[in-house]
Amino acid sequence: MKDSFKTLKTLETQSGTYGYHDLTELERQGVAEVSRLPFSIRVMLESLLRNEDGYQVTREDIEALARWQPEPGEINVPLKLARVILQDFTGVPAVVDLAAMRDAVAKRGGDPKRINPVVPADLVIDHSVQVDAFGTAYAFFYNVEKEYERNRERYLLLKWGQEALENFRVVPPGTGIVHQVNLEYLAKVVMTEKRDGLTLAFPDSLVGTDSHTTMVNGLGVLGWGVGGIEAEAVMLGQPYYMLAPKVVGFKLYGELPEGATATDLVLTITEILRKHGVVGKFVEFYGPGVSKLSLADRATIANMAPEYGATMGFFPVDEETLNYLRLTGRPEELIDLVETYTKAVGLFRTPEAEAKVRYSEYLELDLSTVEPSLAGPKRPQDRVPLKEVKGSFLAHLTKPVKERGFGLSEAALGKKVLVKRQDEEFELTHGSVVIAAITSCTNTSNPSVMLGAGLLAKKAVEAGLDTKPWVKTSLAPGSKVVTDYLENSGLLPFLEALRFHVVGYGCTTCIGNSGPLPEDIAKAVEEGDLVVAAVLSGNRNFEGRINPHVKANYLASPMLVVATLWRGAWTLISPPSPWALTPTASPSTSRTSGPPWRKSRRPSAKPWTPSSSRRSTARCLRGTSAGRPSPPPRGSSTAGTPRAPTSKTRPFLRSWASGRWGTFGEPGFSWSWATP
Amino acid sequence: MGDIRGARVLLVLGDSVTTDHISPAGAIPVKSPAGQYLISKGVKPEDFNSYGSRRGNHEVMMRGTFANIRIKNLMLDGIEGGYAKKLPEGDVDFVYNVAMRYKAEGTPLLVIAGKEYGTGSSRDWAAKGTYLLGIKAVLAESFERIHRSNLVGMGVLPLEFLPGENRETLGLTGYEVYDILGLEDLKPRKLVEVVARREDGSEVRFQALARLDTPVEVDYYKNGGILQTVLLHLLQEAKAE
């Protein structure tokens, strides 16, 4: 490695001496005004300094990025990232390609074991679990078992990858959602690597094969979602090529009012940024309001970057980042390294430091103006204030489809379908809520909204309310940490009393794995051509995504998801008291005056403690034992893995191949090579 | 990496062709080559699942490449869907079937397109499928950033018409036979020579910009793609040890 600008220095920390590339040195040498660069650009610049080799990363690349301007022009950045995360949908093809490369090397007489990810890769299995069983204590075990049954072949391949490949870890199904696992466990914020006898410290950074990879930006870690080829290239040690983006500075000030949640805030931010236009840009948050946001709130905002269209929604490292690392049980030496390192290189956010930064564009939001909101019925950026949701829904029923309505005729509005069960009967109408799901990486990682949902459930149960029989309920936490703190705070039984039993740890309803509706409900919806609704604490709601029978899909905080249960219809969520604990929410019979989770915005260390985090994360790489397939044979070749048409390997490596189409007749995934 | 000679055009496409046109993610129709392949493997149509869920299987994915029902191959006078014409015979068939016939006779293939080729999500199968059909180069007025880099990563050459030139100004129909010359000593953003021979024997010669933007990309292309480049380096390291 070269060091044209002589930025390599050493740093003393509690855990010893580290080498590092000092960005501020560039300013002292008069190369560029680094202190005026957005923090996210500084992280990219550090990567160039550390990886300068005169071939993939050159001196000119460093100079060009160091001189980034608010109007950056065309600056090509060969970015070397520290790690890669994958989920099972996109990760399977990547593992198949790696296996194919191993076979190619073996056929050329090389050692297949040399093919491994150069950059550490973690694959979290979260996309395959479906909500088959719900509303019962055995839902989780049943769904996990079904998941293994359906995906046996794919999981055996991944298991092979875990056993055979170095630098590649698989977090098993039933553990958590990749982005929350990343936030709580995988992300180091500052990484270390031995190089030439010196341990280098440098900022954590990654690409992931999932668009919500940006969630980790809430922790000051650079990263975003990419396609499979790009992720494979990064895994194999190639740079990720990009143009230096514009960076939008988004100032937050004030404080969220009582009753408004991180979900309301992110829906508001999404609406603002979609209007402004941030596609292809970074968004960096600054200002006094940032310090008032918990790390979980920041992660919720960073998570939805793809919905507002930005490449990243970045929160630089600050005091709150260190607090969160402590809360999630990261080792004290790491926390000390993060603090010492980020302060030494100018990556630690302080009011003075952020005042110097020049952004390409400026936006701002007074947090005190955020109100309880939902988004829907068809797009995440269509925010509706809670107080207007009933009117908005009714208006959408008759609006033409072109204007994102449902195009119903006046005559169809009063449609009702009677559903008869053995011991009960009820009517479904337009607006009946048939799915209520507390799910997704966006919200279930956030104790303030999860505990809030638990508190509302407690109040509702104590008031004698019950979930309407047509609502398919599901609770899919982002990780076991969530279940632990809901249990520790004594709130889980109340959620379960409303039939919010844990159905799995994964994306579930949010990516359309809501599972089928009960047969009689689905039949009634078809019969009446009803516009029924889902309400979920997720990030996307495009038509047809959540469930084929459900046309109206609203994104909302977990509390609001709970608040629909005893009403059972969208049209009954009405002002002025959405939190009223009565079936109809009429103000005169309201039994509470305000949101019951007031005190949960800043959870005390009680329900969630570093030691409970450590217990949960220790389970991370073990997962659940339910339905786990027996381990495949060990070894570096893929022989013995099952053969079926869902996974086959690649004929890409033509010059390494025998020069014909077809398979090589090997068992396993019938690796085939070809000369097109 | 030598010149491309005697290439045929598989598709002529308009502006803003998306990665979803190139590699659809949705349902697999029973009558499509991918559907027929699955049936031949004993998969029932109700278990077809989607293209998206079959990304582990190149046999399905390459049959789904350019199979979007809304794609328009301008060589086919208004027919919509994933079809192409085998030349010089002139038979129209699914893109996959035509590509395999060209492959059988050893004919390299090209795609000609308009502006913003490959917009939309960064679907890597759009590049993988292109390569697997035997397409050696895509000649377009402009490329979307990620898809261009994915094409290079798969060893497919992105070529850009010079400013002011396009398929229409040059009078190209897709019925020509193409040579692409000057690929032996590639360097970043090199102008290469394209010769298109019409059916009547006349020739159109023009230059196009090879959109290999950096020395690293030139190496990827020369080695046949990213995976091959990494393999090559590894084997060289092994020899050196």
Chai-1 contact restraints between the chains, C-beta under 6 A:
chainA,res_idxA,chainB,res_idxB,connection_type,confidence,min_distance_angstrom,max_distance_angstrom,comment,restraint_id
A,Q56,B,V216,contact,1.0,0.0,6.0,A-B,restraint_1
A,V92,B,G56,contact,1.0,0.0,6.0,A-B,restraint_2
A,P93,B,R55,contact,1.0,0.0,6.0,A-B,restraint_3
A,P93,B,G56,contact,1.0,0.0,6.0,A-B,restraint_4
A,V96,B,G56,contact,1.0,0.0,6.0,A-B,restraint_5
A,M101,B,L227,contact,1.0,0.0,6.0,A-B,restraint_6
A,G110,B,L235,contact,1.0,0.0,6.0,A-B,restraint_7
A,G110,B,A238,contact,1.0,0.0,6.0,A-B,restraint_8
A,R114,B,L234,contact,1.0,0.0,6.0,A-B,restraint_9
A,G227,B,S122,contact,1.0,0.0,6.0,A-B,restraint_10
A,G227,B,D124,contact,1.0,0.0,6.0,A-B,restraint_11
A,G228,B,D124,contact,1.0,0.0,6.0,A-B,restraint_12
A,I229,B,D124,contact,1.0,0.0,6.0,A-B,restraint_13
A,I229,B,N150,contact,1.0,0.0,6.0,A-B,restraint_14
A,I229,B,G153,contact,1.0,0.0,6.0,A-B,restraint_15
A,A233,B,I226,contact,1.0,0.0,6.0,A-B,restraint_16
A,L236,B,V230,contact,1.0,0.0,6.0,A-B,restraint_17
A,P645,B,K41,contact,1.0,0.0,6.0,A-B,restraint_18
A,P645,B,N57,contact,1.0,0.0,6.0,A-B,restraint_19
A,T646,B,G56,contact,1.0,0.0,6.0,A-B,restraint_20
A,T646,B,N57,contact,1.0,0.0,6.0,A-B,restraint_21
A,S647,B,G56,contact,1.0,0.0,6.0,A-B,restraint_22
A,S647,B,N57,contact,1.0,0.0,6.0,A-B,restraint_23
A,K648,B,N57,contact,1.0,0.0,6.0,A-B,restraint_24
A,K648,B,H58,contact,1.0,0.0,6.0,A-B,restraint_25
A,K648,B,E59,contact,1.0,0.0,6.0,A-B,restraint_26
A,R650,B,H58,contact,1.0,0.0,6.0,A-B,restraint_27
A,L653,B,Q228,contact,1.0,0.0,6.0,A-B,restraint_28
A,S655,B,G224,contact,1.0,0.0,6.0,A-B,restraint_29
A,P676,B,K103,contact,1.0,0.0,6.0,A-B,restraint_30
A,P676,B,G134,contact,1.0,0.0,6.0,A-B,restraint_31
